Structure formats: structure tokens, C-alpha cells
Amino acid sequence: MDNWALVGSFLAVSSLVMAIGWAVYAKTQEASFVDVVWTIGTAIGGILFLIENQGNLNRTLLLGGMIVLWSTRLSTHLILRLRKRGEDRRYQRMKAFWGEKAQVKFFWFFQAQAVFMTLFSLPFLAVGNNPSPLGQLDTIAALIWLTGFIGGTLADFQLEQFKSNPNTNRDEVFRRGLWRYSRHPNYFCEWLLWSSYVVFGIRSEGGVWLISIPIVLYLIITKLTGSSHIERAKLKASNKAYTEYIATTNPFFPWPPKPRAKTT
């Protein structure tokens, strides 16, 4: 099948899956499961796009294993979080903001996830087309990927332990472990993991467009979804503490924190 026909077919199927997901949401009024569907769907798309290409088999197997590992880790984390704490506050805030229009708005939100599933799968069309044997660039890429994977796992674990502590107040701001060096180390590590695919596929025919991945993903995380929404909510819940956190801690890229302002 032609690559773009494959992309179109995957987008159509993803749209149908998300329409079914929206129907489930309309009945249950629970939206958080869409994150799990997105994670698994993106992995399926990535593997399909890898298989469709005729690149180096060893690289294809390596990348396929990475996709499965990424999806398994993240979807498991999301499912456990959903079972423990119920619907994510993001979706509760969206319902409150949209009011009576929430049902219709969530339909289009679910459809947007189908588009994002397809977009996040696209890099594997190029990465899987790399015919060269595994070499030093692949070793570098694998190390970048592994750093992002381990860091993201650790950041999620540290935050989950903090939130699960019965003595934790909602006004408190977690600033230990990786969260001492970045306000969003989980997002940074996810960005790092996906950026590794640039190195994996840069030698593919037409693979130069992969350079746009870190830029586009950074803008999506910091401007469109993710960190910007979280920060607005945290400022409302923990205004003074989070304002200080913002003043001392880098928003995305990890860096030693600045000294806290002295109180008189």
C-alpha cells in the first residue's frame, strides 16, 4: 500500500475508534480513558508504519520493541492512576468550562486525538525506511531514548508517590527528585524519548524532515497542551507556593534551581 494511503486509512480507523470512545464517554461521563486509547493507538500506528517499510530488519525490530515498551509503560501508568484517583482533573475543568456544550466539544476533542495519534505515528514512516545497518548513530539514539524512558518512568513514580501520600495537601507543590530541576520533567523526558527518533531515521531517504519533531513537540507540550494547562490550574490551587516554584525552577529543560527568596 502507498504510504499516504496507509496514513489516510489509519486516520480513518482512528477517527472511528475515537467516535466509539466518545460514545462511551457520553454514557459514562468519564473522559480520562482517552489517554490510554491514544497511547495504545499511537503504538499500533507506529508499528504498522514500521512494517510497511523495507528498512533494516534489525532496526525495525529494535524500534518495534521500543514502541511496545513505551506504550505498555505509559498505558499501565495511566490505567493505575485512573483506578486510584478517578477522572483526571484536566477533564473535570474542561467540563466545567464548556458547561452545556461539553458533550459536543468532547466529540471534537476525541477526534483531535485521532489526528494526534496519526501525527505521532508518522515519524516511523521515515525511521523504518532507513536501510543502513545498525551503527553508532543507532547507539546514540538508543541511549537518548533510554534516558527519556527511564527519566519519564522515574518522574511519574516520584509524583505518584507524592500524590498518594495521605498527608499531602492539594496546596503543596512537589519539588523533590527530578521535579527539583524542572517543573515538568515527565514532559521533558517524553520529549527527549521522541527526539531520539530523529537520530534513528536521519539517514533515511527524505528523513531530514524528522528534525522538526523536537520543535513541533516542544510547542505542542508547552503551548497547546500539557504544561501550560497544568500551570494555570496549579497557580489557582497553590498560588503562593507555585509562584515561588516558577521563580526558582526551570519550566521544561532540567537545570539546578535558583535559590529561594529570603523571607523577612
N, C-alpha and C positions, 0 to 999 in steps of 0.2 A: 504494500500500500504506500502511496505517496505520503511523505512526511506531513504535509499540510492537511491532507485528507484525514490522516490519523489524528492530528491535533483537533480538527473540526469534529470528528467522531467522538473523541474523548470529551470535548467541551459539551457536546450534546448529551452524552450519557451523564456527565457530571451535573448538568442542569436538571436532568430528570431526577437524579438521586437527591439533589438539594430540594427539588419540589416536593418529593416524598418526605424529606426531612422537615420541611416547613409544615406539611400536613400533620406530622407527628407533634410538632411544636404547637400548632393551632389547637390540638386536642388536649395536650398536657400542660401548655403554658410554661414549658421548660426548654430553654434555648441552648444551654451550655454544651449539650452533646454535639452541636455543630462543629466544635473544635476537634472532637475525636474523629468525626466523619471527614473533616478536612485533612487531618493528619494521615489517616489511612488512605484516603483517596489520592493525595499527593504522592504517596509511596507507590501506589498501583500505577499511577500515570508515569512516574519516573522509570519504573521497571519496564513498562510497555514500550516507552520510547527508547530505552536502552536495547531491548531485544530487537527492535525494528532495525537497528543499525548494524553495520558489518565491521565494527571496530575490532580492536584486540580483545580476544576472548577472556584473557586473564583480567584485564581491566574491567570488562563488563561484569565479571563475576565479583570482583572486589567491590565495585560501585553498587551492585545489586545487594550485596551483603550489608554495605553501609546504609543503604536506604531502609532496608528491613530493620536494622538495629536502631536507627534514628526513629522510625515510626513506632516500633514496639516500645521504646523507652518513653517517648513523649505521650503516646496514647494511653499507656498504663498510668503515667503520672496524672493525666487529665481525668481519667476514669476514677482513680482513687480519690482525687480532690473533689470530684463531683459527688461521690458517695459520702464523703466525710462532711462536706460543708454545704452541699446543695448547689443551687444555681449561682453562677458567678455574678458578683456584684455589678460587673460591666453591663450584663444583660438586664439586671434589675433597674439600673439607672437609665438604660435605653428605653425600657417600657415606661418608666415614669416620665421621661422627657417627651416621648411620642404620644403618650396618652391614648386616646381613642383610635388613633391611626397606627398603633403599634402592630396590629395584625398584618396590615398591608405592607407597612415598612419592613417588617421582618421577612416577608416574602422576597423582597428585593435584596435584603441583606443576605439571605441564604443563597440567592442567585449570584451575588457578588463573590461568595465563597467558591462557587463553581468556577468562576473566572480565575480566581486566585489559585485554585487547585491546578488549573491548566497552565497558568503562567509559571508557577513554581516547578512544574514538571518539564517545562520547555528546555532548560539547560541540558537535560540528559539526551536531547536530540543531537546536540553538538558533542557533549562529553563522550557519548557512546560511539561517536563516529571517528574517534582517534585511532588510527591503525598502527601507530608506532608501538613497539614492545614496552613493557614497564621499565621505567628508568628512574633517574634521580629526581626529575620533576614530580613523578608519582609519589616518591618517598616524602618529598617536601609537602605535597598536597595531603597525603595521608596523615602526616604529623599535625598539620593545621587542622584537619578535620577532627582528629583525635583530641586535640586541645580544646576545640569548641564543644565536642561531645561530652568530655569529662567535666569541663567547666560548667556547662549548662546543667548537667546532672547534679553537680555539687551545689550550684546556686539555687536550684529548685528545692533540693533537700534541705538546705540551710533555712530557706524562707518557710518551708512547710513545718519544720521543727519549731520555728518561732511562732507561727500562727496556731500550731496545735497545743502550745503551752497554755494551760487553763489560767495562768496568772497574767497572760498578755492582754493588755488593754488595746482597744482599737486605736486610741490616740498615740500609741507608741510607734516609733519608727525603727525598723530593724537596720542596724548599721554595723554588723559584725561579719566576719568571714569575707567572702567576695563582695558583699554589699558595703563593705567599708571603702572599697576602691572605685565602685561605680554604683550609681543609683539603679541601674538596670543590667546587672551582669548576666542575667539569663538571656536577655535580648542580645547583648553583645556577643555572647558565646554562640548563639544561634546564627547571628550574622557571620561570625568567623567560620563556623561549620560550612555554611552555604558558599562563602567566599572561596573555600578550598576547591570548589568545582571549576573555578576559573583556571587554576593551575593544572587540574586534571585534563581539561579539554582545550587549552590554548593552542595546542599543536594540531587540532582537528581542522579540517577544511571549513573555512568560514567561522572558526571558533573565536575569532577576535572579538565578536560581539559579547562574549561572556564577561569581558572586562566591565560591562555595565552592571553586572549583578551586584557587586558591593555597593555601588552608588544608589541604584534603584531600591535595593533592600533597606539601606540606611534611611532613605527618605520615607519609605513605607512605614518603618518602625517608629521613627521619631516625629513624623509629620502627619501621617494618615491614620495609623492605628497604633496600638501598643502603648509606648511610654508616655506620649503626650496626654492620652486619656487617663492613664493611671495617675499622673502627676496632678492633674486638675482635681481628681477625686481625693487624693491624699492631702492636698492643700486645704480642702474643705473639712476633712476629718481630723487632721493633725496640723493645723495651720502653723503654729509657732515652731513645733519640733521639725516639721518637714521643711519649713522655710530655712531653718538652720542647716538641715541636711543638704538642701540645694546649694547653700552658700559654701559648704565645705567639701562637697563630693562631686566628682565629675558626672555629667548626665549619662554618658554612654561608654566611652573608652576608659578602661581602668587606669587609675593614677593615684598615687598617695594622696590622702585627704589633706585639705588645708587645716590649720589649727582653728579650733572653735573660738569664737569671740568671747572675751572675758566678760563676765557679768559683775556688776558693781553692787 
